[in-house]
Amino acid sequence: QCNLQGLWRNQLGSNMTLSALDAEGTFTGSYHTAVAATNKRILVSPLRGAQQQPVTKGQATFGFTVQWQFADSVTAFVGQCFVDHRGKEMLETTWLLREEVPTRRDSWKATR
């Protein structure tokens, strides 16, 4: 069974640290991205999420949001944790980033 708690790294060099799940399946943590579309200094940013409870098939689904501390944006991630035949845990995720724009008319360019 997959355990989300701990340090995770992706292929781009970003790091994510997740706390243990509480009784409701929620967790907190931090995300340090290695990639950003900004000239500002990248800062470690807080995250909050939840894992589907109970995990019946050992391959947990989860979601979390990151509140970026260096940009006017939030990213939502959803994914699933898999364990391969060697016991290695791997997260497969999809994300959606929304940045603040000055007007509703600019909304078309606010989501990536």
C-alpha angles and dihedrals in degrees: 000000000000120000116202095195116107141034121331128186128193131210091263094056100257117145128212127184119197129194125225115280116260123224092279093050096253125135142182133208147133136274125206108190122206092198128056138153095228141091090219123103110271113242132194106261132205124246136193127193152150137230122214109259130243103027101216102172100035094246103099124209118212146164136203142172128223119209102206112223095200101044139043093249145093128210125207118204128192124183154130133252116227132190116209127213090272092054095254114148118222132180120217110195143172121203140196122197123201120191127193115259127189098240141018087246088067093052092103091071098041100084128068 
